[in-house]
Each structure stands twice: as structure tokens, then as C-alpha cells.
Amino acid sequence: MKVYLVAICLLCFSCSKKGPVQTPAVPVTAIQVKPQTIPANFEYVGVGKSSHIVELRARVEGYLEAIDYTEGGLVRAGDLMFVVDQRPFIAALEMAQGELLRQQAILWNAQQTKNRMVPLYKEDAVSQKDMDDAIASELAAEADVVTAKANVEKAKINLSYTSIQAPVTGMASDAKFREGALISPGPDSLLTDIYVIDPIWVYFSVSTGDILKARDEAAKGLMQLPKDSNFDIQVIFADGSSLPATGKIDFTAPSLQQSTGTMMVRTVLPNPEGLLKPGEFVRVVLKGAIRPNAVIVPQTAMMQGMNGMFVWVIDEQSQAQMRPIVPGDWYKDYWIIQSGLKKGDIVITQGVNKVQNSTLVTVKNWAPENP
């Protein structure tokens, strides 16, 4: 028993000589806060729409003889699309031309008669009434010639309406009538539609919340909007690809839509290859605004606590300390911090789940400062 007690005493004495055990520093990845100017982009859902829809309608009555275009395909201005039976209109033109020749002959005869009357009238060989009748006949014949010429032009125009051409370049819809159908002017005269897609319109809605938020941040100097809201508009398709050309805003609705609390905005973009189709949904990105002196940290650094969002910062003693922050918008894989951090602060971005208040840490890697 004595030997056992002596061993215990020696063991206790040896343990007291070693002192407290020190916890090793936790390795982490961190970033040093450095305010920088970053773009402030706005993203919305938009839908394509033809910038010009042309209704192709029948302007004369007749039987549809041919459909000379590919339904759903591209047509260019001047391309022949429909042909109406031309025979009745050719006959009408020939009749009008014949009537013109007859009226011109009558006019010639009236002119000759008047010319013969003039010397006789000067010699008092014919009465004043005979002279007046000759002049009146000439004037009436001239009027009939004018009318006959107008009828010829009208017949030519009606004949031209039998060959219906594309007035603009665009995508043609399906034909509403088939060959052999009787078409005529009136309510049911629509033959097809042509959708102009170069340029093309894209409509999107901006919420009142976004408008007020941007206005407030601009007033506080947190954001600088482009002059006269002259944003560059980029359109992104569902697969992530984008329309090669950018556009500009060319229309903003003068009033808000009460049902949705949004403002309708339209942008116009070049679309020479027809990549964007009417009715297609796309992402609309407004570029041109900037955030000067923005404080950003990676999303991996952000933590959610009972009292809100916070990050872990490293103090001068290389210890982790909880720092409450007020986050703003996202920028790529970063959070924009509105308050809580300042220039020079060191924020832990990787290893946040290994630390607590006053945990000793060591920075093994530095995250890139620029996104």
C-alpha cells in the first residue's frame, strides 16, 4: 500500500510539471476586405416579340391560283407569295385601254372641229352658239380622256393586286386560304401574317421594388446608374448562350401595371440571323450601372445566426471573432456587404465550421480578392 501511494504522488508531481496543454491553431482560408468598383447588373425574364407584324390581305376578288412561299419560312421584301387568277383583270385592263383610245379619237375630232370653227367665227360665218358648242365638245372630250386614263391606271393597279408580294422581310405564317379558294376584300381578307424579326423587340417587367431600391442606392452613393438610363441590354437564351448583339431600351410604359405592380419595358435588338423568335422566353440583363467602393465576400463566408447574418473575422491575436453584417445583393459567387465590414478586415471563407469565438486560427490560403 505504501508503495502504491508513493507512485501516485510521483505521478501527480510529474503531471504538474508539464503545465496546461495548448490547442493548435485551426487552418483556414481567408480574404482581406478591399473595397472595389464592381458592375451592378439587373436581370429579368423577357419575351421576344416581332417589331413589325404585317397582315397580308386580299385587295381584289378572285380565285387563289398559287401559293408561292414556304409557310413558316423567311420571305424577303418583294418575294412573290400569292397569285390570284389574272384573266379577268387582264381583260378589264384591255377594255380600259380600248376605251381610252376611243375617247382620244373623240377628243381629236372635237379639236379638229373647233379649229375649223375659229376662222369661220372670225368672219361671222358661224354663230356664237356654234363656236361655244365646239369649245364645249372639246373640253368634254378632254375630260373623258382624263377619266379613261384613270380607268386604265385603276385596271393596272387591280391587275398588280393579283400578284401579292411580301412588303417586308420576315417570317411568314401559314396561308389562311388554299389554292382554288375565292378571296375578296373585306373582314375575311387575311391571307397570312409576316413577322419582322430583325430588329426584334424584347419586353420585360421591372418591379416597383427594384425601381425604388435602385433609386435609393443611387441617392446614397452606393450605386451609379448610366446617364439617362442608357443601359446595354444583353439577351441570354435558356441554354446559357446569348444573342451576339446588345440592344437599348427604346420604350418604357408611362404607367405601372396595377395588377402586378410592375413597369413594362421594351428593348430593341439586331437579330439578322433570326436566332431569337417571337414568343421565346429569355433572360434580360441590364448592364451599365456600377457599385463604387463595394465590399464583397464569398458566399462560403456567410453564416446564418439567430440574430441574422454574420461572418468570422480574424483579430490581431489571430483569433476568430463573430461579426454581424448586413448583406445586400449577390454578385457572381459573392455577397455585397452593406455594413459590418471595413477595409483591411480579414474574413474566413473556408473552415468556418471549425471555429468559434476566440478560436486560434492560422491562414493557410488566401482567397482571391477580385471575383
DABELFEN-V258071 format. One record per backbone hydrogen bond with DSSP energy under -1.0 kcal/mol. NH is the residue of the N-H (numbers start at 1). CO is the residue of the C=O. If there is no record, write none. Layout:
NH/CO ; NH/CO
//
This chain:
5/1 ; 6/2 ; 7/3 ; 8/4 ; 9/5 ; 10/6 ; 11/7 ; 12/8 ; 13/9 ; 14/10 ; 15/11 ; 16/12 ; 18/15 ; 26/360 ; 28/362 ; 29/350 ; 30/365 ; 31/347 ; 33/345 ; 36/294 ; 38/291 ; 40/289 ; 42/286 ; 44/284 ; 46/282 ; 47/203 ; 48/280 ; 49/201 ; 51/196 ; 54/194 ; 56/192 ; 58/189 ; 62/183 ; 64/181 ; 65/83 ; 66/83 ; 68/81 ; 72/172 ; 73/70 ; 75/170 ; 78/166 ; 79/76 ; 81/164 ; 82/164 ; 83/66 ; 84/162 ; 85/63 ; 90/86 ; 91/87 ; 92/88 ; 93/89 ; 94/90 ; 95/91 ; 96/92 ; 97/93 ; 98/94 ; 99/95 ; 100/96 ; 101/97 ; 102/98 ; 103/99 ; 104/100 ; 105/101 ; 106/102 ; 107/103 ; 108/104 ; 109/105 ; 110/106 ; 111/107 ; 112/108 ; 113/109 ; 114/110 ; 115/111 ; 116/112 ; 117/113 ; 118/114 ; 121/117 ; 122/118 ; 123/119 ; 124/121 ; 125/120 ; 131/127 ; 132/128 ; 133/129 ; 134/130 ; 135/131 ; 136/132 ; 137/133 ; 138/134 ; 139/135 ; 140/136 ; 141/137 ; 142/138 ; 143/139 ; 144/140 ; 145/141 ; 146/142 ; 147/143 ; 148/144 ; 149/145 ; 150/146 ; 151/147 ; 152/148 ; 153/149 ; 154/150 ; 155/151 ; 156/152 ; 157/153 ; 158/154 ; 159/155 ; 160/156 ; 161/157 ; 162/159 ; 163/160 ; 164/82 ; 166/79 ; 170/75 ; 171/195 ; 172/73 ; 173/193 ; 176/191 ; 180/64 ; 181/178 ; 183/62 ; 189/186 ; 191/56 ; 192/56 ; 194/54 ; 195/171 ; 196/52 ; 200/269 ; 201/49 ; 202/267 ; 203/47 ; 204/265 ; 206/263 ; 208/261 ; 211/207 ; 212/208 ; 213/209 ; 214/210 ; 215/211 ; 216/212 ; 217/213 ; 218/214 ; 219/215 ; 220/216 ; 222/217 ; 223/217 ; 224/290 ; 229/226 ; 230/227 ; 231/229 ; 232/287 ; 233/247 ; 234/285 ; 236/283 ; 237/241 ; 240/237 ; 243/235 ; 247/233 ; 248/268 ; 250/266 ; 251/266 ; 253/264 ; 257/262 ; 261/257 ; 263/206 ; 265/204 ; 266/251 ; 267/202 ; 268/248 ; 269/200 ; 274/271 ; 279/48 ; 280/277 ; 282/46 ; 283/236 ; 284/44 ; 285/234 ; 286/42 ; 287/232 ; 290/224 ; 291/38 ; 294/36 ; 297/335 ; 299/333 ; 301/298 ; 302/299 ; 303/310 ; 305/308 ; 308/305 ; 310/303 ; 311/323 ; 313/321 ; 314/346 ; 315/319 ; 318/315 ; 320/359 ; 321/313 ; 323/311 ; 325/309 ; 326/339 ; 328/336 ; 331/334 ; 334/331 ; 335/297 ; 336/329 ; 337/295 ; 338/326 ; 339/326 ; 344/33 ; 345/342 ; 347/31 ; 348/312 ; 349/29 ; 350/29 ; 354/351 ; 358/320 ; 359/356 ; 361/318 ; 362/26 ; 364/28 ; 365/28 ; 367/30
//
